[in-house]
Amino acid sequence: MPEVDAPLERPASLRAMFMAFTRLAMQGFGGVLPVAQRELVERQRWMTRAQFLEMLSVAQVLPGPNIVNMALMIGDRFFGWRGALTAVTGILLAPLIVVLVLAVIAQQTQGVRGIEGALRGMGVVASGLILSTAWKLASGLGKNAMGRPLCAALMLLTLLAIGWLRWPLVWVVLGLGAVGMALAWRKLR
Amino acid sequence: MHDLLLGTQPLTTAAWLSLFTHFLVLSLLAVGGAITTVPDMQRFVVKEQGWITDAQFTASVALAQAAPGPNVLFVAVIGFNVGGLSGVVATMAGTLLPSTTLAMAATRLSSQHQDARWMRAFTTGLAPMTIGLLAATSWILLGPTRTEWTAIALALGTLVFMLRTKWSPLWPIAVGAVAGALGWV
């Protein structure tokens, strides 16, 4: 994994930002997050990996779609409310048109086996893509003030509670999230 | 054309409003992303209102997962199957309005107080949980195919591909689509 040490860039214009978000949205199958990390941090270099993870943490705790919340925050950071609106429209408009066209087609090809199998295979790959995002972002935890053992414990407990025990997210956020914040509060001083 | 705009069985104004309001409320409960509210959406549009069948509902979610773009677009497909483009407006506006308003307020707050200790404690403390949630999402997406070694190999192969190369994720997705269509996973 290459570390990004060069100075950060910023989007040249609202139009350039719209195109960047459309571009990353149209590449994101089974979730835009892995592509967003690659495009925004590694390709456009609008933010560092640590900034991306922090923004994602805020977006994840807010209600609503994480990636849309993130687009809004990034747009707002560079161009204020017009940027927020542009980024959200950029990330939603083109894929919305595509998915509605697919919905019309799906209504007319119900029960075709090859198509159902293809969707299944793409679902498996989507799982691997999200895991790779988690893996890359985990390297950002090295700089976390809580230290590696505490970070690893919180990460594994979340995985266990949500993935295996299937507890409601609200209790996990209020429970483990509060513990994490209290620990971070003590360490940060 | 009329079907496209209003769906095969047009919603009454009252039904449209109840669809919009329900998604408005769910938007504020979607703490871990819109996908966490799927069970309640299903309860409302399938069980309670009977606007679409269970099979149509499941197909809506699967379709959006396979298409490019944010996962939240499954909400638009459900809206489309319930009430054509008017349904899309109800579900998408309902889902996006409260959460974007709140996110806008939160981002102003967080950039004003970026260096405040409580703000740093908030983001530092939640970062490990975010990664745990992503790992859990990966695990849950693999749910239907978790018992097949070919599926696990494909998912792990995707992981290695993404860590070792700078190529577009469209490549493993294409491989997955072909492998699935041929019945290998």
HADDOCK unambig.tbl for C-alpha pairs under 7 A between the chains (distance, minus, plus):
assign (segid A and resid 1 and name CA) (segid B and resid 163 and name CA) 6.85 0.50 0.50
assign (segid A and resid 25 and name CA) (segid B and resid 68 and name CA) 6.47 0.50 0.50
assign (segid A and resid 25 and name CA) (segid B and resid 69 and name CA) 4.47 0.50 0.50
assign (segid A and resid 25 and name CA) (segid B and resid 70 and name CA) 6.59 0.50 0.50
assign (segid A and resid 26 and name CA) (segid B and resid 68 and name CA) 4.97 0.50 0.50
assign (segid A and resid 26 and name CA) (segid B and resid 69 and name CA) 5.43 0.50 0.50
assign (segid A and resid 27 and name CA) (segid B and resid 68 and name CA) 5.95 0.50 0.50
assign (segid A and resid 27 and name CA) (segid B and resid 170 and name CA) 6.79 0.50 0.50
assign (segid A and resid 28 and name CA) (segid B and resid 68 and name CA) 4.95 0.50 0.50
assign (segid A and resid 28 and name CA) (segid B and resid 69 and name CA) 5.21 0.50 0.50
assign (segid A and resid 29 and name CA) (segid B and resid 65 and name CA) 6.68 0.50 0.50
assign (segid A and resid 29 and name CA) (segid B and resid 66 and name CA) 5.85 0.50 0.50
assign (segid A and resid 29 and name CA) (segid B and resid 67 and name CA) 5.70 0.50 0.50
assign (segid A and resid 29 and name CA) (segid B and resid 68 and name CA) 4.45 0.50 0.50
assign (segid A and resid 29 and name CA) (segid B and resid 69 and name CA) 6.37 0.50 0.50
assign (segid A and resid 30 and name CA) (segid B and resid 65 and name CA) 4.58 0.50 0.50
assign (segid A and resid 30 and name CA) (segid B and resid 66 and name CA) 5.72 0.50 0.50
assign (segid A and resid 30 and name CA) (segid B and resid 71 and name CA) 6.55 0.50 0.50
assign (segid A and resid 31 and name CA) (segid B and resid 69 and name CA) 6.62 0.50 0.50
assign (segid A and resid 31 and name CA) (segid B and resid 70 and name CA) 5.43 0.50 0.50
assign (segid A and resid 31 and name CA) (segid B and resid 71 and name CA) 5.32 0.50 0.50
assign (segid A and resid 32 and name CA) (segid B and resid 69 and name CA) 6.03 0.50 0.50
assign (segid A and resid 32 and name CA) (segid B and resid 70 and name CA) 5.40 0.50 0.50
assign (segid A and resid 53 and name CA) (segid B and resid 127 and name CA) 6.70 0.50 0.50
assign (segid A and resid 54 and name CA) (segid B and resid 123 and name CA) 5.48 0.50 0.50
assign (segid A and resid 54 and name CA) (segid B and resid 127 and name CA) 6.57 0.50 0.50
assign (segid A and resid 57 and name CA) (segid B and resid 123 and name CA) 6.08 0.50 0.50
assign (segid A and resid 57 and name CA) (segid B and resid 126 and name CA) 5.98 0.50 0.50
assign (segid A and resid 57 and name CA) (segid B and resid 127 and name CA) 5.62 0.50 0.50
assign (segid A and resid 57 and name CA) (segid B and resid 130 and name CA) 5.85 0.50 0.50
assign (segid A and resid 58 and name CA) (segid B and resid 123 and name CA) 6.56 0.50 0.50
assign (segid A and resid 60 and name CA) (segid B and resid 31 and name CA) 6.82 0.50 0.50
assign (segid A and resid 60 and name CA) (segid B and resid 32 and name CA) 5.79 0.50 0.50
assign (segid A and resid 60 and name CA) (segid B and resid 33 and name CA) 6.79 0.50 0.50
assign (segid A and resid 61 and name CA) (segid B and resid 31 and name CA) 5.66 0.50 0.50
assign (segid A and resid 61 and name CA) (segid B and resid 32 and name CA) 6.53 0.50 0.50
assign (segid A and resid 62 and name CA) (segid B and resid 31 and name CA) 5.68 0.50 0.50
assign (segid A and resid 62 and name CA) (segid B and resid 103 and name CA) 6.67 0.50 0.50
assign (segid A and resid 63 and name CA) (segid B and resid 27 and name CA) 6.44 0.50 0.50
assign (segid A and resid 63 and name CA) (segid B and resid 28 and name CA) 5.28 0.50 0.50
assign (segid A and resid 63 and name CA) (segid B and resid 29 and name CA) 6.08 0.50 0.50
assign (segid A and resid 63 and name CA) (segid B and resid 30 and name CA) 4.64 0.50 0.50
assign (segid A and resid 63 and name CA) (segid B and resid 31 and name CA) 4.00 0.50 0.50
assign (segid A and resid 63 and name CA) (segid B and resid 32 and name CA) 6.76 0.50 0.50
assign (segid A and resid 63 and name CA) (segid B and resid 33 and name CA) 6.53 0.50 0.50
assign (segid A and resid 63 and name CA) (segid B and resid 99 and name CA) 5.69 0.50 0.50
assign (segid A and resid 64 and name CA) (segid B and resid 27 and name CA) 5.50 0.50 0.50
assign (segid A and resid 64 and name CA) (segid B and resid 28 and name CA) 6.70 0.50 0.50
assign (segid A and resid 64 and name CA) (segid B and resid 30 and name CA) 5.11 0.50 0.50
assign (segid A and resid 64 and name CA) (segid B and resid 31 and name CA) 6.36 0.50 0.50
assign (segid A and resid 64 and name CA) (segid B and resid 33 and name CA) 5.18 0.50 0.50
assign (segid A and resid 64 and name CA) (segid B and resid 34 and name CA) 5.56 0.50 0.50
assign (segid A and resid 64 and name CA) (segid B and resid 99 and name CA) 4.94 0.50 0.50
assign (segid A and resid 65 and name CA) (segid B and resid 33 and name CA) 4.42 0.50 0.50
assign (segid A and resid 65 and name CA) (segid B and resid 34 and name CA) 5.11 0.50 0.50
assign (segid A and resid 65 and name CA) (segid B and resid 72 and name CA) 6.08 0.50 0.50
assign (segid A and resid 66 and name CA) (segid B and resid 33 and name CA) 5.47 0.50 0.50
assign (segid A and resid 67 and name CA) (segid B and resid 70 and name CA) 6.79 0.50 0.50
assign (segid A and resid 69 and name CA) (segid B and resid 100 and name CA) 6.42 0.50 0.50
assign (segid A and resid 69 and name CA) (segid B and resid 103 and name CA) 6.02 0.50 0.50
assign (segid A and resid 73 and name CA) (segid B and resid 104 and name CA) 6.99 0.50 0.50
assign (segid A and resid 73 and name CA) (segid B and resid 107 and name CA) 5.88 0.50 0.50
assign (segid A and resid 92 and name CA) (segid B and resid 69 and name CA) 7.00 0.50 0.50
assign (segid A and resid 95 and name CA) (segid B and resid 68 and name CA) 5.93 0.50 0.50
assign (segid A and resid 95 and name CA) (segid B and resid 69 and name CA) 5.07 0.50 0.50
assign (segid A and resid 96 and name CA) (segid B and resid 73 and name CA) 6.57 0.50 0.50
assign (segid A and resid 99 and name CA) (segid B and resid 64 and name CA) 6.33 0.50 0.50
assign (segid A and resid 99 and name CA) (segid B and resid 67 and name CA) 6.11 0.50 0.50
assign (segid A and resid 100 and name CA) (segid B and resid 77 and name CA) 6.56 0.50 0.50
assign (segid A and resid 103 and name CA) (segid B and resid 77 and name CA) 6.54 0.50 0.50
assign (segid A and resid 114 and name CA) (segid B and resid 181 and name CA) 4.49 0.50 0.50
assign (segid A and resid 115 and name CA) (segid B and resid 181 and name CA) 6.32 0.50 0.50
assign (segid A and resid 117 and name CA) (segid B and resid 180 and name CA) 4.36 0.50 0.50
assign (segid A and resid 117 and name CA) (segid B and resid 181 and name CA) 4.47 0.50 0.50
assign (segid A and resid 117 and name CA) (segid B and resid 183 and name CA) 6.30 0.50 0.50
assign (segid A and resid 118 and name CA) (segid B and resid 176 and name CA) 6.95 0.50 0.50
assign (segid A and resid 118 and name CA) (segid B and resid 177 and name CA) 4.07 0.50 0.50
assign (segid A and resid 118 and name CA) (segid B and resid 178 and name CA) 6.19 0.50 0.50
assign (segid A and resid 118 and name CA) (segid B and resid 180 and name CA) 4.32 0.50 0.50
assign (segid A and resid 118 and name CA) (segid B and resid 181 and name CA) 4.39 0.50 0.50
assign (segid A and resid 119 and name CA) (segid B and resid 66 and name CA) 6.06 0.50 0.50
assign (segid A and resid 119 and name CA) (segid B and resid 177 and name CA) 6.41 0.50 0.50
assign (segid A and resid 120 and name CA) (segid B and resid 180 and name CA) 5.96 0.50 0.50
assign (segid A and resid 121 and name CA) (segid B and resid 176 and name CA) 4.39 0.50 0.50
assign (segid A and resid 121 and name CA) (segid B and resid 177 and name CA) 5.08 0.50 0.50
assign (segid A and resid 121 and name CA) (segid B and resid 179 and name CA) 6.24 0.50 0.50
assign (segid A and resid 121 and name CA) (segid B and resid 180 and name CA) 4.23 0.50 0.50
assign (segid A and resid 121 and name CA) (segid B and resid 185 and name CA) 6.12 0.50 0.50
assign (segid A and resid 122 and name CA) (segid B and resid 66 and name CA) 6.44 0.50 0.50
assign (segid A and resid 122 and name CA) (segid B and resid 173 and name CA) 5.53 0.50 0.50
assign (segid A and resid 122 and name CA) (segid B and resid 176 and name CA) 4.86 0.50 0.50
assign (segid A and resid 122 and name CA) (segid B and resid 177 and name CA) 5.20 0.50 0.50
assign (segid A and resid 123 and name CA) (segid B and resid 66 and name CA) 6.98 0.50 0.50
assign (segid A and resid 123 and name CA) (segid B and resid 141 and name CA) 6.73 0.50 0.50
assign (segid A and resid 124 and name CA) (segid B and resid 142 and name CA) 5.81 0.50 0.50
assign (segid A and resid 124 and name CA) (segid B and resid 151 and name CA) 6.25 0.50 0.50
assign (segid A and resid 124 and name CA) (segid B and resid 154 and name CA) 6.99 0.50 0.50
assign (segid A and resid 124 and name CA) (segid B and resid 155 and name CA) 5.78 0.50 0.50
assign (segid A and resid 125 and name CA) (segid B and resid 154 and name CA) 6.67 0.50 0.50
assign (segid A and resid 125 and name CA) (segid B and resid 155 and name CA) 5.35 0.50 0.50
assign (segid A and resid 125 and name CA) (segid B and resid 158 and name CA) 6.21 0.50 0.50
assign (segid A and resid 125 and name CA) (segid B and resid 172 and name CA) 6.55 0.50 0.50
assign (segid A and resid 125 and name CA) (segid B and resid 173 and name CA) 5.88 0.50 0.50
assign (segid A and resid 125 and name CA) (segid B and resid 176 and name CA) 5.97 0.50 0.50
assign (segid A and resid 127 and name CA) (segid B and resid 138 and name CA) 4.34 0.50 0.50
assign (segid A and resid 127 and name CA) (segid B and resid 139 and name CA) 6.85 0.50 0.50
assign (segid A and resid 127 and name CA) (segid B and resid 141 and name CA) 5.44 0.50 0.50
assign (segid A and resid 127 and name CA) (segid B and resid 142 and name CA) 5.91 0.50 0.50
assign (segid A and resid 127 and name CA) (segid B and resid 155 and name CA) 6.29 0.50 0.50
assign (segid A and resid 128 and name CA) (segid B and resid 138 and name CA) 6.65 0.50 0.50
assign (segid A and resid 128 and name CA) (segid B and resid 155 and name CA) 4.30 0.50 0.50
assign (segid A and resid 128 and name CA) (segid B and resid 156 and name CA) 6.06 0.50 0.50
assign (segid A and resid 128 and name CA) (segid B and resid 158 and name CA) 5.18 0.50 0.50
assign (segid A and resid 128 and name CA) (segid B and resid 159 and name CA) 5.07 0.50 0.50
assign (segid A and resid 129 and name CA) (segid B and resid 158 and name CA) 6.36 0.50 0.50
assign (segid A and resid 129 and name CA) (segid B and resid 159 and name CA) 6.15 0.50 0.50
assign (segid A and resid 130 and name CA) (segid B and resid 134 and name CA) 6.42 0.50 0.50
assign (segid A and resid 130 and name CA) (segid B and resid 138 and name CA) 5.59 0.50 0.50
assign (segid A and resid 131 and name CA) (segid B and resid 134 and name CA) 6.77 0.50 0.50
assign (segid A and resid 131 and name CA) (segid B and resid 135 and name CA) 5.65 0.50 0.50
assign (segid A and resid 131 and name CA) (segid B and resid 138 and name CA) 5.60 0.50 0.50
assign (segid A and resid 131 and name CA) (segid B and resid 159 and name CA) 6.54 0.50 0.50
assign (segid A and resid 132 and name CA) (segid B and resid 159 and name CA) 5.04 0.50 0.50
assign (segid A and resid 132 and name CA) (segid B and resid 162 and name CA) 6.30 0.50 0.50
assign (segid A and resid 132 and name CA) (segid B and resid 163 and name CA) 6.64 0.50 0.50
assign (segid A and resid 134 and name CA) (segid B and resid 131 and name CA) 5.26 0.50 0.50
assign (segid A and resid 134 and name CA) (segid B and resid 134 and name CA) 5.70 0.50 0.50
assign (segid A and resid 134 and name CA) (segid B and resid 135 and name CA) 6.13 0.50 0.50
assign (segid A and resid 138 and name CA) (segid B and resid 131 and name CA) 6.60 0.50 0.50
assign (segid A and resid 144 and name CA) (segid B and resid 124 and name CA) 6.40 0.50 0.50
assign (segid A and resid 151 and name CA) (segid B and resid 128 and name CA) 5.34 0.50 0.50
assign (segid A and resid 154 and name CA) (segid B and resid 128 and name CA) 5.93 0.50 0.50
assign (segid A and resid 154 and name CA) (segid B and resid 129 and name CA) 6.10 0.50 0.50
assign (segid A and resid 155 and name CA) (segid B and resid 128 and name CA) 4.83 0.50 0.50
assign (segid A and resid 155 and name CA) (segid B and resid 129 and name CA) 5.09 0.50 0.50
assign (segid A and resid 155 and name CA) (segid B and resid 131 and name CA) 6.27 0.50 0.50
assign (segid A and resid 155 and name CA) (segid B and resid 132 and name CA) 4.42 0.50 0.50
assign (segid A and resid 156 and name CA) (segid B and resid 132 and name CA) 6.14 0.50 0.50
assign (segid A and resid 158 and name CA) (segid B and resid 129 and name CA) 5.84 0.50 0.50
assign (segid A and resid 158 and name CA) (segid B and resid 132 and name CA) 5.13 0.50 0.50
assign (segid A and resid 158 and name CA) (segid B and resid 133 and name CA) 6.39 0.50 0.50
assign (segid A and resid 159 and name CA) (segid B and resid 132 and name CA) 4.71 0.50 0.50
assign (segid A and resid 159 and name CA) (segid B and resid 133 and name CA) 6.05 0.50 0.50
assign (segid A and resid 159 and name CA) (segid B and resid 135 and name CA) 6.39 0.50 0.50
assign (segid A and resid 159 and name CA) (segid B and resid 136 and name CA) 5.08 0.50 0.50
assign (segid A and resid 162 and name CA) (segid B and resid 136 and name CA) 6.23 0.50 0.50
assign (segid A and resid 163 and name CA) (segid B and resid 136 and name CA) 4.48 0.50 0.50
assign (segid A and resid 163 and name CA) (segid B and resid 139 and name CA) 6.52 0.50 0.50
assign (segid A and resid 163 and name CA) (segid B and resid 140 and name CA) 6.45 0.50 0.50
assign (segid A and resid 169 and name CA) (segid B and resid 32 and name CA) 6.58 0.50 0.50
assign (segid A and resid 170 and name CA) (segid B and resid 31 and name CA) 6.89 0.50 0.50
assign (segid A and resid 177 and name CA) (segid B and resid 125 and name CA) 6.90 0.50 0.50
assign (segid A and resid 177 and name CA) (segid B and resid 126 and name CA) 5.85 0.50 0.50
assign (segid A and resid 180 and name CA) (segid B and resid 125 and name CA) 4.21 0.50 0.50
assign (segid A and resid 180 and name CA) (segid B and resid 126 and name CA) 6.11 0.50 0.50
assign (segid A and resid 181 and name CA) (segid B and resid 121 and name CA) 5.31 0.50 0.50
assign (segid A and resid 181 and name CA) (segid B and resid 122 and name CA) 5.38 0.50 0.50
assign (segid A and resid 181 and name CA) (segid B and resid 125 and name CA) 4.14 0.50 0.50
assign (segid A and resid 181 and name CA) (segid B and resid 126 and name CA) 6.59 0.50 0.50
assign (segid A and resid 183 and name CA) (segid B and resid 125 and name CA) 6.92 0.50 0.50
assign (segid A and resid 184 and name CA) (segid B and resid 121 and name CA) 4.90 0.50 0.50
assign (segid A and resid 184 and name CA) (segid B and resid 124 and name CA) 6.14 0.50 0.50
assign (segid A and resid 184 and name CA) (segid B and resid 125 and name CA) 5.11 0.50 0.50
assign (segid A and resid 185 and name CA) (segid B and resid 118 and name CA) 6.76 0.50 0.50
assign (segid A and resid 185 and name CA) (segid B and resid 121 and name CA) 4.88 0.50 0.50
